[in-house]
Amino acid sequence: MTITKFTRYERARIIGARALQISMGAPVLIEVDKKEPIDIAYAELEKGVIPITVKRTALEKQRKSAA
């Protein structure tokens, strides 16, 4: 398993998408005492249990290797 470091934009998108899912009735994947969907989504991301993947383009990989 590889450890993926998300950019701040990817993190914002993942947390926002997951918070929307939770607010629409999706099951919460961890035990938390928080009530707000955004806080729950953030906690899920920190624990690494969110079932969302990020696909990056080959161009982005070339930019990182050139830097």
Backbone as a ProteinNet text record, in pm:
[ID]
protein_1_A
[PRIMARY]
MTITKFTRYERARIIGARALQISMGAPVLIEVDKKEPIDIAYAELEKGVIPITVKRTALEKQRKSAA
[TERTIARY]
84.7	0	88.4	60.8	139.1	69.9	149.3	94.5	82.7	-37.6	-63.3	-76.9	-3.4	-17.2	-102.5	-214.3	-305.8	-266.4	-292.7	-275	-389.9	-378.4	-486.1	-615.6	-604.2	-723.2	-791.7	-710.9	-766.7	-833.5	-767.8	-825.5	-959	-964.8	-1088.4	-1198.8	-1165.6	-1264.6	-1314.6	-1222.9	-1260.1	-1347.9	-1307.6	-1385.8	-1522.6	-1528.5	-1655.7	-1748.3	-1693.3	-1774.7	-1826.8	-1740.4	-1781.6	-1883.6	-1864.8	-1960.5	-2098.2	-2101.2	-2228	-2293.4	-2214	-2267.8	-2329	-2256.8	-2305.1	-2433.7	-2438.3	-2558.1	-2679.1	-2653.7	-2763	-2801.2	-2739.6	-2780.9	-2686.6	-2568.1	-2471.8	-2425.8	-2393.6	-2350.1	-2213.5	-2198.5	-2071.2	-1980.7	-1854.1	-1763.2	-1683.3	-1690.1	-1617.9	-1709.8	-1673.4	-1748.9	-1696.9	-1783.4	-1745.9	-1859.6	-1824.6	-1927.1	-1962.5	-1908.4	-1934.1	-2066.4	-2129.6	-2260.3	-2254.6	-2163.9	-2158	-2093.9	-2153.9	-2099.4	-1955	-1921	-1785.7	-1682.8	-1718.5	-1628.8	-1612.4	-1721.5	-1717.1	-1631.1	-1649.7	-1572	-1423.4	-1389.6	-1249.6	-1189.6	-1265.2	-1217.7	-1198.6	-1289.5	-1275.9	-1152.5	-1124.6	-1005.5	-879.1	-876.3	-759.8	-734.9	-842.3	-829	-801.1	-824.3	-797.5	-903.5	-1028.3	-1134.1	-1229.8	-1206.1	-1296.7	-1274.5	-1381.6	-1368.2	-1368.7	-1281.1	-1271.4	-1126.4	-1106.5	-970.8	-950.8	-824.7	-788.4	-706.7	-750.4	-675.3	-601.1	-472.4	-389.7	-345.9	-319.9	-279.7	-129.6	-85.7	55.2	133.7	71.3	134.8	175.4	89.6	118.5	238	249.8	363.2	493.1	487.5	606.9	651.2	557.1	590.7	661.6	614.1	674.1	814.3	837.1	969.3	1069.8	1021.5	1110.3	1154.1	1075.7	1105.4	1216.3
-118.3	0	123.4	215.3	338.6	449.1	534.9	648.1	763.9	818.2	928	1056.9	1157.4	1287.5	1372.1	1419.8	1499.1	1645.8	1715.2	1860.1	1921.1	2047.6	2110.5	2117.1	2125	2129.7	1992.9	1888.3	1753	1724.8	1765.1	1745.6	1818.8	1942.7	2020.4	1953.2	1904.1	1838	1708.3	1630.3	1503.3	1527.1	1620	1648.6	1703.2	1792.2	1847.9	1742.9	1655.2	1550.6	1453.1	1416.4	1322.4	1385.8	1514	1583.9	1589.4	1610.3	1610	1472.7	1367.8	1232.1	1207.7	1248.7	1228	1306.7	1430.8	1512.5	1457.5	1380.1	1320.1	1181.1	1139.2	1014.4	897.6	917.2	807.7	766.5	639.2	595	653.5	685.5	736.7	616	625.8	511.9	497.9	595.9	589.3	635.4	600.8	645.6	782.5	884.1	1019.3	1080.8	1179.2	1249.5	1383.2	1407.2	1532.5	1521.3	1635.2	1637.5	1691.1	1782.7	1846.6	1753.3	1740.8	1652.9	1688.1	1816.4	1856.6	1808.4	1813.3	1766.1	1614.6	1545.1	1399.2	1360	1428.6	1399.1	1423.5	1530.7	1560.5	1449.6	1404.2	1296.7	1167	1139.7	1019.7	1027.3	1144.7	1160	1140	1193.9	1178.6	1032.1	955.1	812.6	728.5	786.1	714.7	613.6	636.8	540.7	586.2	701.7	751.4	672.1	614.3	534.1	619.1	716.7	804.5	802.4	793	794.4	918.4	955.7	1070.2	1018.1	1051.3	1013.8	1135.8	1120.4	1231	1202.4	1309.6	1293.9	1268.7	1218.4	1193.4	1325	1431.5	1561.4	1609.5	1587.7	1629.7	1552.5	1423.6	1343.7	1396.9	1441.3	1494.4	1623.7	1707.6	1833.3	1809.6	1712.6	1684.2	1625.7	1543.3	1485.3	1588	1691.6	1794.1	1892.7	1906.6	2003.9	1961.3
0	0	0	-87.5	-93.7	-16.3	43.8	117.6	20.4	7.6	-84	-4.9	-46.8	15.1	-78.7	-27	-106.4	-102.8	-212.7	-212	-132.3	-98.1	-20.4	-100.5	-231.6	-316.4	-320.4	-327.8	-326	-191.6	-83.1	50.7	63	15.1	22.6	-58.1	-174.1	-260.6	-197.8	-142	-79.8	41.9	127.9	247.9	211.2	112.6	69.3	11.2	-71.7	-133.2	-28.2	65.9	169.9	264.4	297.5	383.7	316.9	187.2	114.2	121.3	103.4	113.4	251.6	355.8	492.4	516	467.8	488.5	413.4	308.2	231.9	284.7	396.2	459.4	446.8	391.8	381.3	520.9	540	672.8	708.9	836.7	887.3	910.6	868.7	870.7	999.6	1088.9	1216.2	1328.2	1450.4	1567.5	1608.3	1602.5	1643.4	1723.4	1806.2	1882.2	1817.8	1700	1628.5	1553.3	1530.5	1464.3	1321.5	1294	1162.4	1058.9	941.1	837.2	797.2	796.9	756.7	858.7	986.9	1092.1	1087.2	1059.4	1046.8	927.5	813.8	693.2	717.3	787.6	818.9	905.2	1004.8	1091.9	1013.3	921.5	838.3	749.7	695	611.1	693.3	813.6	900.9	936.7	951.9	983	858.3	739.7	615.2	576.2	613.1	583.3	474.2	414.7	311.1	181.7	125.3	3.6	-123.6	-129.7	-246.7	-293.3	-424.2	-478.7	-564.8	-582	-664.5	-781.7	-901.2	-1020.9	-1071.3	-1087.4	-1135.3	-1278.3	-1352.3	-1491.3	-1500.2	-1615	-1636.7	-1640.8	-1688.7	-1694.6	-1555.7	-1459.2	-1322.6	-1267	-1300.6	-1254.1	-1315.8	-1440.9	-1506.4	-1440.5	-1402.3	-1336	-1203.7	-1126.9	-996.4	-1012.3	-1113.4	-1131.4	-1185.9	-1253.8	-1308.3	-1201.1	-1095.4	-990.6	-896.7
[MASK]
+++++++++++++++++++++++++++++++++++++++++++++++++++++++++++++++++++

